[in-house]
Amino acid sequence: AYANDNYPVYHSVHDNFYWMTHFGDPNFTYNAAIGEVWAQVAMAIATTPIIPYNPVRYYEKLLEMYNQLESKHGSALKQNNITT
C-alpha cells in the first residue's frame, strides 16, 4: 500500500500550487497550522539549554566531592605522592 494514502498526489506531477489552492488546502489553513507548530518547536529547541548548567551548584558539588575524596583517601594520596 502507498505510504501516504491521504495525499495521493504527493511528489506527483499534480503536486503544485494550483492543486493545493483548488483541492488540497484552498485557504492554507492546515499549512499555516503546521507552520505554527514547527515554528514553536524550533523556538523551543533554540531557547532551551542543551545541558542546564548552574556554575555555582557545579562548584559546590565539586567542592563536596573533593572534600569526600580528601577525607576518605587523603593519606593514601599523600603516600603515593598524589596532590589534589
Secondary structure as a PSIPRED ss2 file (coil, helix, strand):
# PSIPRED VFORMAT (PSIPRED V4.0)

   1 A C   1.000  0.000  0.000
   2 Y C   1.000  0.000  0.000
   3 A C   1.000  0.000  0.000
   4 N C   1.000  0.000  0.000
   5 D C   1.000  0.000  0.000
   6 N C   1.000  0.000  0.000
   7 Y C   1.000  0.000  0.000
   8 P C   1.000  0.000  0.000
   9 V C   1.000  0.000  0.000
  10 Y C   1.000  0.000  0.000
  11 H C   1.000  0.000  0.000
  12 S C   1.000  0.000  0.000
  13 V C   1.000  0.000  0.000
  14 H C   1.000  0.000  0.000
  15 D C   1.000  0.000  0.000
  16 N C   1.000  0.000  0.000
  17 F H   0.000  1.000  0.000
  18 Y H   0.000  1.000  0.000
  19 W H   0.000  1.000  0.000
  20 M H   0.000  1.000  0.000
  21 T H   0.000  1.000  0.000
  22 H H   0.000  1.000  0.000
  23 F H   0.000  1.000  0.000
  24 G H   0.000  1.000  0.000
  25 D C   1.000  0.000  0.000
  26 P C   1.000  0.000  0.000
  27 N C   1.000  0.000  0.000
  28 F C   1.000  0.000  0.000
  29 T H   0.000  1.000  0.000
  30 Y H   0.000  1.000  0.000
  31 N H   0.000  1.000  0.000
  32 A H   0.000  1.000  0.000
  33 A H   0.000  1.000  0.000
  34 I H   0.000  1.000  0.000
  35 G H   0.000  1.000  0.000
  36 E H   0.000  1.000  0.000
  37 V H   0.000  1.000  0.000
  38 W H   0.000  1.000  0.000
  39 A H   0.000  1.000  0.000
  40 Q H   0.000  1.000  0.000
  41 V H   0.000  1.000  0.000
  42 A H   0.000  1.000  0.000
  43 M H   0.000  1.000  0.000
  44 A H   0.000  1.000  0.000
  45 I H   0.000  1.000  0.000
  46 A H   0.000  1.000  0.000
  47 T H   0.000  1.000  0.000
  48 T C   1.000  0.000  0.000
  49 P C   1.000  0.000  0.000
  50 I C   1.000  0.000  0.000
  51 I C   1.000  0.000  0.000
  52 P C   1.000  0.000  0.000
  53 Y C   1.000  0.000  0.000
  54 N C   1.000  0.000  0.000
  55 P H   0.000  1.000  0.000
  56 V H   0.000  1.000  0.000
  57 R H   0.000  1.000  0.000
  58 Y H   0.000  1.000  0.000
  59 Y H   0.000  1.000  0.000
  60 E H   0.000  1.000  0.000
  61 K H   0.000  1.000  0.000
  62 L H   0.000  1.000  0.000
  63 L H   0.000  1.000  0.000
  64 E H   0.000  1.000  0.000
  65 M H   0.000  1.000  0.000
  66 Y H   0.000  1.000  0.000
  67 N H   0.000  1.000  0.000
  68 Q H   0.000  1.000  0.000
  69 L H   0.000  1.000  0.000
  70 E H   0.000  1.000  0.000
  71 S H   0.000  1.000  0.000
  72 K H   0.000  1.000  0.000
  73 H H   0.000  1.000  0.000
  74 G H   0.000  1.000  0.000
  75 S H   0.000  1.000  0.000
  76 A H   0.000  1.000  0.000
  77 L H   0.000  1.000  0.000
  78 K H   0.000  1.000  0.000
  79 Q H   0.000  1.000  0.000
  80 N C   1.000  0.000  0.000
  81 N C   1.000  0.000  0.000
  82 I C   1.000  0.000  0.000
  83 T C   1.000  0.000  0.000
  84 T C   1.000  0.000  0.000
